[in-house]
Amino acid sequence: MTRHAAIPFYFALRIASALVLLKLATQFLSVRDFANFAQFLAFSSLLNMAVVGGAQNGLIRQAAAASDNELVEVHGAGLAVWGAAVALLGFPVTLFSPQISHILTGSDKYWEAVIALAALSLAAGPGQICWSVLSGRKRVAQSLGAQSVGLVAGTASAAWFIVHTNLIAAALAFAAGPLVGTVASLPFVARLPLSWVPTLRGVRPLLGYSTAMASTLGFSAVMLFALRSAYREHFGATELGYWLAANRISDMSTQFLGLFMLQAFVPQLTVLGDTRERSRLILRYGLVAAALTGAALLLFLAWSRLLVHLFLSDAFWPAIPAIRLYMLGDFLRVWGSLAMFTAFAAGKPSRYAAIEIGTTMIMAALTLLLMASGEVRAPQIAYAAAWGLTALLCASSLVLRLRHRAPSRAHAEHRISLPGSAPRAL
C-alpha cells in the first residue's frame, strides 16, 4: 500500500472505529454512562499523547530531516524522553487517582480504573516512537498499517464490553489496542538503524518540540476537563453527555486534520527549500482540508436527524445544535491548524503552542461567560468563535506579510534595472 492510499485507509478505519464505539455506547449505555465512558477515552487519549512527552510530532520532523546515521540518535532520544515521561506521569496519576476520577466522572470510586488506564497508555510509548520514526522516513504505509492492527484489536474488544454494558472494561480494552500495534510495528522498524537503548544524544532538539506539545496538551486538557466538571455542576450529566457526543464527532474531523498534516504535510514541507514551492504546498493542503471539513458540515446540515439516528441514537437528537456548532468550528479550525503545522515544520514549536494555547484560552473565557448567562450551548459556541477569531488573525497576518514582501520585491527589481548597474547572475 502506498503512502497516498495508506492515509485515507487509516482515516476511514479511524472513522469506522469511532462510529462503531459511538453507536454502541449511545445504544447500550445511558447518557450518564456514555459521558463517563467518553471522559475515560479522553483521559486515555491525553496519556497516549503525553507518554513520549508530546514529542511524537517532533520525532516525525526530526526523523524526516535526519540522515541514516543520525536516525540512531533520534530513536534513542525518543526512548530517553519516554523513560522520563513514565516517571513524571506515573507517580502523580497514581497518587491523585481519586481526584482524577472525581474530575472525570463526578465520583472518586473509579480510581483503580484511572491507574489501569495510565499503566496501559504509558506502556505504549515505544510503539509511539516507532510509528513516528517510520512516518518521518516516509514509510507511512508501514506506520499506519501497524497502528491499524492495534486500532482494530482495541475497537473489537471495547465493542464487546460495551454490548455487555461494562464501560470500565471497554475503556481499558481500547487503551490496550496500541500495545498490539507496537508488536505489529517491530518487523518494520527492525530494518532501520535504530538504538533500543535510551540515549541522551539527540534529546536537545526534541525538547523544544516536547515542551511545546506537552504544554499545549497539558494546558488544553486541564482546561477542558475543568470546564466539563463545571459544566456538569451547572447543567447536569445529561447535558454533559450531549456535549461529549458532539465532541466525539468533532474529534473525527480534528483527528483526520492532524493525521493529514502530520503524515503528509509536515514531512514534505520540512525538506522543501524553495519559497514558491512551499507556498503552493501550504495552499494546496489548506484548500483540501477546508473542502473536506466544509463538505462534512454541509452533509450534516442537510441530514442531521437521519445521521444522528444512524450513528448515535434518537436519545441524542437534543445534541444536534451542539454538533452543528462543533462542525462549523472544525471548518474554521483548518486555517489555525495550517498555521500551526507550518510553524512546526519550520522548526518553530513555540509558535505552534502559542496558537493552540491562545485559542484554548479564548474558548475557555467565552465558555465561562456564556455559562454564567445560562447558555447551555456555551462550549460549542465558544469553540466555533475561538477558532473563527484565530482564522481571522492568521489570515490578517498572511495578508500583511504578503503586502510587506511585494514592495521589497519591487524595490529589488528597480535596483536591478537602474542604468549602469551591474547585471545579476540568474
Backbone torsions as a table, in degrees:
resi	resn	phi	psi	omega
1	MET	NA	131.6	-179.9
2	THR	-77.8	166.4	179.2
3	ARG	-60.6	-42.2	-176.6
4	HIS	-67.3	-28.8	176.8
5	ALA	-83.5	-31.6	-175.6
6	ALA	-66.6	-39.2	-176.7
7	ILE	-64.2	-51.8	177.6
8	PRO	-65.0	-32.4	178.2
9	PHE	-64.2	-47.3	-179.5
10	TYR	-66.1	-39.0	177.5
11	PHE	-62.2	-43.7	178.7
12	ALA	-61.4	-37.5	178.1
13	LEU	-67.2	-40.1	177.3
14	ARG	-63.2	-41.5	178.3
15	ILE	-63.5	-45.4	179.6
16	ALA	-61.4	-42.8	178.4
17	SER	-61.0	-48.2	-179.0
18	ALA	-62.6	-41.8	-178.9
19	LEU	-67.5	-40.4	178.6
20	VAL	-61.7	-50.2	-179.5
21	LEU	-65.5	-37.5	179.4
22	LEU	-65.1	-46.1	-179.5
23	LYS	-63.5	-47.6	-178.3
24	LEU	-66.7	-42.0	-178.0
25	ALA	-65.1	-40.5	179.1
26	THR	-74.6	-21.4	-179.1
27	GLN	-85.4	-40.5	-172.1
28	PHE	-103.2	-14.5	179.6
29	LEU	-111.0	152.4	173.5
30	SER	-69.2	166.2	178.8
31	VAL	-59.8	-39.3	178.6
32	ARG	-64.6	-46.7	179.4
33	ASP	-66.3	-35.4	175.8
34	PHE	-61.0	-41.5	178.6
35	ALA	-60.2	-42.8	178.5
36	ASN	-64.8	-43.1	179.1
37	PHE	-61.1	-44.6	179.6
38	ALA	-63.9	-36.4	178.2
39	GLN	-66.6	-40.3	177.4
40	PHE	-64.0	-40.8	177.8
41	LEU	-64.3	-39.1	178.5
42	ALA	-64.8	-40.4	178.5
43	PHE	-64.7	-42.9	178.4
44	SER	-64.0	-39.9	178.4
45	SER	-63.4	-39.9	177.2
46	LEU	-61.5	-45.0	179.6
47	LEU	-64.3	-37.5	178.1
48	ASN	-60.7	-36.8	178.8
49	MET	-76.4	-32.7	-175.9
50	ALA	-84.4	-11.3	-171.8
51	VAL	-65.5	-23.9	174.8
52	VAL	-112.0	29.9	179.4
53	GLY	65.5	21.8	-178.0
54	GLY	74.4	15.9	-173.6
55	ALA	-94.1	9.6	-178.8
56	GLN	-57.5	-46.3	-179.7
57	ASN	-65.1	-38.9	176.7
58	GLY	-64.0	-37.2	177.2
59	LEU	-63.3	-40.4	177.4
60	ILE	-61.9	-46.5	-178.6
61	ARG	-65.1	-44.6	-178.5
62	GLN	-68.4	-38.2	178.2
63	ALA	-66.5	-34.5	178.9
64	ALA	-67.5	-35.2	-176.6
65	ALA	-89.2	-12.1	-173.3
66	ALA	-84.6	150.2	169.3
67	SER	-80.0	174.3	179.5
68	ASP	-60.4	-39.0	179.6
69	ASN	-68.1	-36.9	-178.9
70	GLU	-75.3	-19.1	-178.1
71	LEU	-62.5	-31.9	177.3
72	VAL	-59.2	-44.3	179.9
73	GLU	-65.9	-39.0	-179.4
74	VAL	-61.7	-47.1	-178.4
75	HIS	-67.9	-43.7	178.7
76	GLY	-63.4	-37.3	177.5
77	ALA	-66.0	-37.7	177.1
78	GLY	-60.7	-41.6	178.5
79	LEU	-66.0	-36.2	178.0
80	ALA	-64.9	-42.6	178.0
81	VAL	-63.9	-40.1	178.3
82	TRP	-60.9	-44.2	179.2
83	GLY	-60.0	-40.5	178.4
84	ALA	-67.5	-39.2	-179.7
85	ALA	-64.8	-38.2	178.4
86	VAL	-60.3	-44.5	-179.4
87	ALA	-68.1	-41.3	-175.5
88	LEU	-75.6	-26.7	-177.9
89	LEU	-98.0	-39.4	-172.8
90	GLY	-60.6	-47.2	-177.1
91	PHE	-66.5	-49.7	-179.7
92	PRO	-62.3	-39.0	179.9
93	VAL	-63.3	-42.1	178.8
94	THR	-65.1	-43.8	-176.7
95	LEU	-66.3	-40.1	-175.2
96	PHE	-106.3	24.5	-178.4
97	SER	-59.1	-38.6	176.7
98	PRO	-62.8	-41.5	179.6
99	GLN	-66.6	-38.6	177.5
100	ILE	-64.4	-42.2	177.6
101	SER	-58.8	-40.6	-179.5
102	HIS	-66.9	-39.9	178.5
103	ILE	-64.4	-39.1	-176.5
104	LEU	-74.9	-40.5	-169.6
105	THR	-124.1	-9.3	-174.8
106	GLY	85.2	5.3	179.8
107	SER	-143.2	146.7	179.6
108	ASP	-93.4	7.8	-174.7
109	LYS	-75.6	-10.6	-177.9
110	TYR	-98.6	24.7	-175.9
111	TRP	-61.7	-34.6	179.6
112	GLU	-66.7	-37.3	177.7
113	ALA	-64.6	-37.2	178.6
114	VAL	-61.2	-45.3	180.0
115	ILE	-65.0	-42.9	179.7
116	ALA	-63.9	-41.3	177.1
117	LEU	-61.7	-40.8	179.3
118	ALA	-64.1	-43.6	-178.8
119	ALA	-62.1	-44.3	-180.0
120	LEU	-65.6	-42.0	-178.1
121	SER	-67.8	-42.3	-179.0
122	LEU	-67.4	-32.1	-179.7
123	ALA	-69.3	-17.8	-178.0
124	ALA	-86.2	4.9	-177.5
125	GLY	-56.2	-49.3	179.7
126	PRO	-57.5	-34.9	177.0
127	GLY	-65.1	-42.0	177.6
128	GLN	-58.2	-41.4	-179.7
129	ILE	-65.6	-45.5	-179.6
130	CYS	-61.4	-44.6	-179.8
131	TRP	-62.7	-40.4	-179.0
132	SER	-65.4	-43.2	179.7
133	VAL	-64.0	-43.2	178.5
134	LEU	-60.6	-43.9	179.3
135	SER	-63.6	-42.0	-179.7
136	GLY	-64.3	-31.3	178.2
137	ARG	-86.9	15.3	178.0
138	LYS	63.7	27.3	172.0
139	ARG	-103.2	56.5	-173.9
140	VAL	-64.5	-38.9	-178.7
141	ALA	-61.3	-40.5	179.1
142	GLN	-68.9	-41.8	179.1
143	SER	-62.5	-51.1	-177.7
144	LEU	-71.4	-28.8	176.0
145	GLY	-63.6	-44.5	178.0
146	ALA	-64.7	-42.1	178.2
147	GLN	-64.2	-34.0	179.9
148	SER	-63.9	-39.4	178.4
149	VAL	-60.4	-45.9	178.7
150	GLY	-65.6	-37.6	-179.3
151	LEU	-65.3	-43.0	179.2
152	VAL	-64.1	-43.7	-179.8
153	ALA	-63.2	-45.6	-179.5
154	GLY	-65.9	-40.3	-179.3
155	THR	-67.1	-44.5	-178.2
156	ALA	-62.6	-45.4	-178.9
157	SER	-69.6	-38.2	178.2
158	ALA	-65.3	-39.9	179.2
159	ALA	-60.7	-39.8	-179.0
160	TRP	-62.4	-43.5	-179.5
161	PHE	-71.1	-32.9	177.3
162	ILE	-63.7	-43.6	179.0
163	VAL	-58.9	-31.1	177.7
164	HIS	-93.0	15.9	174.4
165	THR	55.3	32.8	176.6
166	ASN	-107.4	88.4	-173.1
167	LEU	-68.8	-32.7	-179.6
168	ILE	-66.9	-48.3	179.2
169	ALA	-63.4	-35.9	178.9
170	ALA	-63.6	-44.7	179.0
171	ALA	-63.4	-41.2	179.3
172	LEU	-67.0	-40.0	180.0
173	ALA	-63.3	-41.8	179.7
174	PHE	-67.3	-37.5	178.7
175	ALA	-66.4	-23.5	179.6
176	ALA	-81.2	-13.7	-178.4
177	GLY	-55.3	-45.0	179.4
178	PRO	-58.4	-26.3	177.1
179	LEU	-64.4	-37.9	176.3
180	VAL	-66.2	-40.8	177.3
181	GLY	-63.7	-31.8	177.6
182	THR	-63.2	-46.4	179.0
183	VAL	-62.3	-39.6	-178.4
184	ALA	-66.4	-24.9	-178.1
185	SER	-83.1	-15.9	-173.8
186	LEU	-59.0	-42.1	178.5
187	PRO	-61.4	-29.6	-178.6
188	PHE	-78.5	-45.2	-178.1
189	VAL	-73.9	-17.2	178.1
190	ALA	-63.6	-20.7	-179.3
191	ARG	-86.6	-6.2	-178.0
192	LEU	-100.6	150.7	177.4
193	PRO	-77.3	86.2	-175.4
194	LEU	-115.8	158.0	174.7
195	SER	-107.9	125.6	179.2
196	TRP	-97.1	11.4	174.9
197	VAL	-108.5	125.5	179.4
198	PRO	-55.7	129.4	179.8
199	THR	-129.1	150.3	179.4
200	LEU	-86.2	-18.9	177.9
201	ARG	-65.4	129.5	-178.9
202	GLY	90.9	-4.7	-179.4
203	VAL	-69.7	-38.9	-174.2
204	ARG	-55.9	-47.0	178.1
205	PRO	-61.7	-31.2	-179.2
206	LEU	-73.9	-26.8	-174.7
207	LEU	-62.8	-35.1	177.6
208	GLY	-62.7	-44.9	178.1
209	TYR	-68.5	-41.4	-179.7
210	SER	-62.4	-45.3	-179.7
211	THR	-62.3	-44.5	-179.8
212	ALA	-63.0	-46.9	-177.4
213	MET	-71.1	-41.9	-179.1
214	ALA	-64.0	-41.9	178.8
215	SER	-66.9	-38.9	178.9
216	THR	-64.5	-51.3	-178.7
217	LEU	-65.1	-44.3	-178.5
218	GLY	-62.3	-47.3	-179.3
219	PHE	-63.4	-48.4	-177.8
220	SER	-62.0	-43.5	-177.6
221	ALA	-66.2	-47.4	179.7
222	VAL	-60.4	-42.4	-179.5
223	MET	-63.0	-45.1	-177.5
224	LEU	-69.3	-42.1	178.9
225	PHE	-64.4	-37.9	177.6
226	ALA	-66.0	-42.1	178.5
227	LEU	-63.3	-41.2	-179.7
228	ARG	-66.4	-38.2	177.2
229	SER	-63.4	-44.3	178.0
230	ALA	-65.9	-37.6	-179.5
231	TYR	-65.5	-39.8	177.9
232	ARG	-61.8	-42.9	179.2
233	GLU	-65.4	-33.2	-174.2
234	HIS	-82.6	-43.5	-172.7
235	PHE	-118.3	-9.5	177.4
236	GLY	99.4	164.0	-175.7
237	ALA	-68.2	-31.4	-178.5
238	THR	-66.6	-45.9	177.7
239	GLU	-64.9	-34.4	175.4
240	LEU	-62.5	-39.1	177.2
241	GLY	-60.0	-40.8	177.3
242	TYR	-64.4	-42.5	178.3
243	TRP	-59.9	-46.3	-176.7
244	LEU	-69.0	-32.1	175.4
245	ALA	-63.2	-45.3	177.2
246	ALA	-63.5	-38.9	179.6
247	ASN	-64.7	-39.3	179.3
248	ARG	-64.2	-39.1	177.5
249	ILE	-66.9	-41.9	177.1
250	SER	-62.3	-34.9	179.8
251	ASP	-57.8	-34.1	179.0
252	MET	-60.3	-43.0	179.4
253	SER	-67.7	-46.7	-177.0
254	THR	-69.4	-33.5	176.4
255	GLN	-66.0	-40.3	177.2
256	PHE	-64.2	-43.0	-179.9
257	LEU	-60.0	-44.9	178.0
258	GLY	-64.6	-42.6	178.0
259	LEU	-61.4	-46.6	-179.7
260	PHE	-58.6	-45.8	-177.9
261	MET	-71.4	-42.9	-174.9
262	LEU	-74.8	-42.9	-174.3
263	GLN	-80.3	-29.2	-176.5
264	ALA	-115.6	-49.5	-171.3
265	PHE	-71.6	-53.0	-174.9
266	VAL	-61.2	-49.2	179.3
267	PRO	-59.7	-36.7	179.5
268	GLN	-70.8	-46.2	-176.5
269	LEU	-67.1	-31.4	-177.6
270	THR	-60.6	-37.5	-173.8
271	VAL	-95.7	-3.1	179.5
272	LEU	-83.7	132.9	178.1
273	GLY	-108.0	-28.1	-177.8
274	ASP	-71.9	127.9	-175.5
275	THR	-63.5	-42.2	-179.1
276	ARG	-65.3	-40.9	178.4
277	GLU	-65.2	-38.7	177.6
278	ARG	-63.0	-43.4	179.9
279	SER	-62.6	-42.8	179.2
280	ARG	-63.3	-41.9	-179.3
281	LEU	-64.6	-44.1	179.5
282	ILE	-61.0	-45.9	-179.7
283	LEU	-63.8	-42.4	-178.0
284	ARG	-62.4	-47.0	-179.5
285	TYR	-67.7	-36.3	177.8
286	GLY	-63.1	-43.8	-179.5
287	LEU	-66.9	-40.3	178.8
288	VAL	-64.0	-45.8	-180.0
289	ALA	-63.7	-40.7	179.3
290	ALA	-65.5	-39.6	179.6
291	ALA	-64.0	-41.2	-178.4
292	LEU	-69.1	-46.9	180.0
293	THR	-69.8	-34.0	176.5
294	GLY	-66.3	-40.0	178.6
295	ALA	-64.6	-40.2	178.2
296	ALA	-62.5	-41.6	178.4
297	LEU	-62.7	-46.6	-179.6
298	LEU	-64.1	-38.5	178.6
299	LEU	-62.0	-44.1	-178.7
300	PHE	-70.8	-35.8	177.4
301	LEU	-61.8	-34.7	-177.0
302	ALA	-77.2	-37.2	-173.5
303	TRP	-132.3	51.1	-175.5
304	SER	-59.6	-55.6	-174.0
305	ARG	-65.6	-38.4	179.3
306	LEU	-64.4	-44.6	-178.3
307	LEU	-67.5	-38.5	176.4
308	VAL	-65.7	-39.8	177.8
309	HIS	-62.3	-40.7	-176.9
310	LEU	-74.7	-42.9	-169.7
311	PHE	-105.3	-15.0	173.5
312	LEU	-118.8	-115.9	171.3
313	SER	-159.6	165.4	-177.1
314	ASP	-63.2	-20.7	177.9
315	ALA	-65.4	-15.7	-177.3
316	PHE	-104.8	15.0	174.0
317	TRP	-57.7	-35.7	176.6
318	PRO	-62.1	-14.2	179.9
319	ALA	-83.8	-4.9	-175.2
320	ILE	-57.4	-48.0	178.2
321	PRO	-59.1	-37.6	179.3
322	ALA	-66.1	-40.4	179.8
323	ILE	-64.5	-42.9	179.1
324	ARG	-59.1	-44.9	-179.4
325	LEU	-65.3	-40.1	178.1
326	TYR	-63.3	-40.9	-178.7
327	MET	-69.2	-32.4	172.3
328	LEU	-64.0	-43.3	177.0
329	GLY	-61.6	-36.9	178.1
330	ASP	-63.3	-39.7	177.5
331	PHE	-63.7	-44.4	179.9
332	LEU	-69.3	-26.3	-178.0
333	ARG	-68.3	-21.9	-177.1
334	VAL	-52.7	-43.2	-172.5
335	TRP	-73.6	-37.0	174.4
336	GLY	-66.4	-40.1	179.2
337	SER	-65.0	-38.6	178.6
338	LEU	-61.4	-43.4	177.6
339	ALA	-64.9	-39.6	-179.3
340	MET	-63.8	-48.5	-176.0
341	PHE	-76.0	-24.6	172.2
342	THR	-65.1	-44.3	176.5
343	ALA	-63.5	-38.0	-179.1
344	PHE	-64.1	-46.1	-179.8
345	ALA	-64.9	-28.4	179.1
346	ALA	-81.8	3.4	179.8
347	GLY	77.7	31.2	179.6
348	LYS	-122.5	68.1	-176.7
349	PRO	-64.2	-26.4	-179.9
350	SER	-65.5	-36.1	177.3
351	ARG	-67.9	-39.0	175.4
352	TYR	-55.8	-49.2	-178.0
353	ALA	-65.8	-38.2	-177.4
354	ALA	-62.4	-40.1	179.9
355	ILE	-65.4	-47.1	-178.3
356	GLU	-65.7	-48.2	-177.4
357	ILE	-66.5	-41.6	179.1
358	GLY	-61.1	-42.9	179.1
359	THR	-66.2	-40.5	178.6
360	THR	-63.3	-38.6	178.2
361	MET	-64.5	-41.1	177.6
362	ILE	-63.5	-43.7	179.3
363	MET	-61.6	-44.9	-179.0
364	ALA	-62.3	-44.0	-179.4
365	ALA	-63.5	-44.4	179.0
366	LEU	-65.1	-38.6	179.1
367	THR	-61.3	-47.3	-179.1
368	LEU	-63.9	-39.7	178.1
369	LEU	-63.6	-44.3	-179.3
370	LEU	-70.0	-37.1	176.6
371	MET	-63.0	-39.4	179.7
372	ALA	-63.0	-28.1	178.5
373	SER	-88.8	1.3	177.0
374	GLY	87.7	14.3	-179.4
375	GLU	-80.1	113.1	-175.7
376	VAL	-70.8	-23.6	179.3
377	ARG	-95.3	24.2	-176.3
378	ALA	-54.4	-48.3	-176.6
379	PRO	-63.1	-39.3	-176.4
380	GLN	-73.0	-40.2	176.3
381	ILE	-62.2	-43.3	-178.8
382	ALA	-65.7	-38.3	179.4
383	TYR	-61.3	-49.7	-179.8
384	ALA	-64.8	-42.2	-178.4
385	ALA	-66.4	-40.7	-177.8
386	ALA	-65.4	-46.6	179.9
387	TRP	-72.5	-27.2	173.6
388	GLY	-64.7	-42.5	178.3
389	LEU	-65.8	-41.1	177.7
390	THR	-62.8	-41.4	177.6
391	ALA	-61.0	-41.1	179.2
392	LEU	-64.3	-42.8	179.9
393	LEU	-65.9	-40.9	178.9
394	CYS	-65.1	-42.0	179.2
395	ALA	-64.9	-41.4	179.2
396	SER	-63.9	-40.6	178.4
397	SER	-63.8	-40.2	179.2
398	LEU	-64.5	-44.6	-179.9
399	VAL	-61.6	-43.3	179.9
400	LEU	-63.9	-38.2	178.6
401	ARG	-65.7	-42.9	-180.0
402	LEU	-65.4	-39.3	179.0
403	ARG	-67.2	-31.5	178.6
404	HIS	-72.3	-37.0	-178.5
405	ARG	-72.1	-34.0	-175.9
406	ALA	-60.5	-49.7	177.1
407	PRO	-61.6	-36.9	179.9
408	SER	-63.3	-41.2	179.3
409	ARG	-67.4	-41.5	179.6
410	ALA	-64.8	-39.0	179.4
411	HIS	-65.0	-40.1	179.4
412	ALA	-64.6	-41.2	179.7
413	GLU	-66.7	-36.3	178.6
414	HIS	-64.0	-40.1	178.7
415	ARG	-64.3	-36.7	-179.3
416	ILE	-66.4	-35.3	-173.8
417	SER	-88.9	1.2	179.8
418	LEU	-63.3	138.5	179.1
419	PRO	-59.6	137.7	177.0
420	GLY	82.3	-3.5	-179.5
421	SER	-77.6	151.6	179.4
422	ALA	-71.5	140.4	178.8
423	PRO	-67.7	144.4	178.1
424	ARG	-92.0	139.4	174.5
425	ALA	-75.1	135.0	-179.7
426	LEU	-92.7	NA	NA
